[in-house]
Amino acid sequence: MFDGLPGFIHPTVAQATGFVQRSVNNDEKSYLPGWLQNIEREFQSLPEDVKEEIAPDFLEVLNKVQALLKKLYGQKDGITLKTDGMIASLKTT
């Protein structure tokens, strides 16, 4: 029987036990500021009628991304704060 890799916990086992193993370094999140900037820029470049139509879905995606970032990096992380601003600006339009 295959027991997996040393130090690796199968995702279903992690979910069942509540155990989360993660190793976060700057390389793993270095792309995130650019990614957020790109999706924000692309959203803003859409015609107004398209933005109005997809804004609720875009907001839902941003909320999910934000929740994950908070879980991984904390509320005060710069990337998490960027999503706060993106969400706030969407809610005011």
DRENDO-1510 file (C-alpha; in Angstrom, 1 decimal, always signed):
<recs>
REC; n; res; u; v; w
REC; 1; MET; +0.0; +0.0; +0.0 .
REC; 2; PHE; +1.3; +3.5; -0.9 .
REC; 3; ASP; +1.5; +5.6; +2.2 .
REC; 4; GLY; +2.2; +8.8; +0.3 .
REC; 5; LEU; +5.3; +11.1; +0.5 .
REC; 6; PRO; +7.2; +11.7; +3.7 .
REC; 7; GLY; +5.8; +14.8; +5.3 .
REC; 8; PHE; +2.8; +15.0; +3.0 .
REC; 9; ILE; -0.7; +14.7; +4.3 .
REC; 10; HIS; -3.4; +13.7; +1.8 .
REC; 11; PRO; -5.9; +16.6; +1.3 .
REC; 12; THR; -8.8; +14.5; +2.5 .
REC; 13; VAL; -7.0; +13.5; +5.6 .
REC; 14; ALA; -6.1; +17.1; +6.2 .
REC; 15; GLN; -9.7; +18.2; +5.8 .
REC; 16; ALA; -11.0; +15.4; +8.0 .
REC; 17; THR; -8.6; +16.2; +10.8 .
REC; 18; GLY; -8.6; +19.9; +10.5 .
REC; 19; PHE; -4.8; +19.8; +9.9 .
REC; 20; VAL; -3.4; +22.2; +7.4 .
REC; 21; GLN; +0.2; +22.0; +6.5 .
REC; 22; ARG; +1.7; +24.9; +4.5 .
REC; 23; SER; +4.9; +26.5; +3.8 .
REC; 24; VAL; +4.6; +30.1; +2.7 .
REC; 25; ASN; +7.6; +32.0; +1.3 .
REC; 26; ASN; +7.8; +35.2; -0.7 .
REC; 27; ASP; +8.3; +33.3; -4.0 .
REC; 28; GLU; +4.9; +31.6; -3.6 .
REC; 29; LYS; +3.1; +34.9; -3.4 .
REC; 30; SER; +5.3; +37.3; -5.4 .
REC; 31; TYR; +3.0; +37.0; -8.4 .
REC; 32; LEU; -0.2; +38.0; -6.5 .
REC; 33; PRO; +0.2; +41.8; -6.6 .
REC; 34; GLY; +0.6; +41.7; -10.4 .
REC; 35; TRP; -2.2; +39.2; -10.8 .
REC; 36; LEU; -4.6; +41.5; -8.8 .
REC; 37; GLN; -3.5; +44.5; -10.8 .
REC; 38; ASN; -4.1; +42.7; -14.0 .
REC; 39; ILE; -7.6; +41.5; -13.2 .
REC; 40; GLU; -8.6; +44.9; -11.9 .
REC; 41; ARG; -7.2; +46.6; -15.0 .
REC; 42; GLU; -9.0; +44.2; -17.3 .
REC; 43; PHE; -12.3; +44.6; -15.4 .
REC; 44; GLN; -12.0; +48.4; -15.6 .
REC; 45; SER; -11.3; +48.3; -19.3 .
REC; 46; LEU; -14.6; +46.5; -20.0 .
REC; 47; PRO; -17.5; +48.5; -21.5 .
REC; 48; GLU; -19.8; +49.9; -18.7 .
REC; 49; ASP; -22.8; +47.6; -19.6 .
REC; 50; VAL; -20.5; +44.5; -19.4 .
REC; 51; LYS; -19.0; +45.7; -16.1 .
REC; 52; GLU; -22.5; +46.2; -14.6 .
REC; 53; GLU; -23.5; +42.7; -15.8 .
REC; 54; ILE; -20.6; +40.8; -14.4 .
REC; 55; ALA; -19.8; +43.0; -11.3 .
REC; 56; PRO; -21.7; +40.7; -8.9 .
REC; 57; ASP; -19.7; +37.7; -10.1 .
REC; 58; PHE; -16.4; +39.6; -10.0 .
REC; 59; LEU; -17.2; +40.7; -6.5 .
REC; 60; GLU; -17.9; +37.1; -5.4 .
REC; 61; VAL; -14.6; +36.0; -6.9 .
REC; 62; LEU; -12.7; +38.8; -5.1 .
REC; 63; ASN; -14.4; +37.9; -1.8 .
REC; 64; LYS; -13.3; +34.3; -2.1 .
REC; 65; VAL; -9.8; +35.4; -3.0 .
REC; 66; GLN; -9.7; +37.7; -0.1 .
REC; 67; ALA; -10.9; +35.0; +2.3 .
REC; 68; LEU; -8.1; +32.7; +1.2 .
REC; 69; LEU; -5.5; +35.5; +1.4 .
REC; 70; LYS; -6.7; +36.3; +5.0 .
REC; 71; LYS; -6.4; +32.7; +5.9 .
REC; 72; LEU; -2.9; +32.3; +4.4 .
REC; 73; TYR; -1.3; +35.6; +5.1 .
REC; 74; GLY; -3.4; +37.5; +7.6 .
REC; 75; GLN; -5.6; +40.6; +7.6 .
REC; 76; LYS; -2.7; +43.1; +7.7 .
REC; 77; ASP; -0.8; +41.6; +4.8 .
REC; 78; GLY; -0.4; +44.1; +1.9 .
REC; 79; ILE; -1.9; +41.8; -0.7 .
REC; 80; THR; -4.9; +41.2; +1.5 .
REC; 81; LEU; -5.3; +44.9; +2.0 .
REC; 82; LYS; -5.2; +45.4; -1.8 .
REC; 83; THR; -8.2; +43.1; -2.1 .
REC; 84; ASP; -10.0; +45.1; +0.6 .
REC; 85; GLY; -9.6; +48.2; -1.6 .
REC; 86; MET; -10.7; +46.4; -4.7 .
REC; 87; ILE; -13.8; +45.1; -3.0 .
REC; 88; ALA; -14.6; +48.5; -1.4 .
REC; 89; SER; -14.3; +50.2; -4.8 .
REC; 90; LEU; -16.6; +47.7; -6.4 .
REC; 91; LYS; -19.2; +48.1; -3.7 .
REC; 92; THR; -19.3; +51.9; -4.2 .
REC; 93; THR; -19.9; +51.7; -7.9 .
</recs>
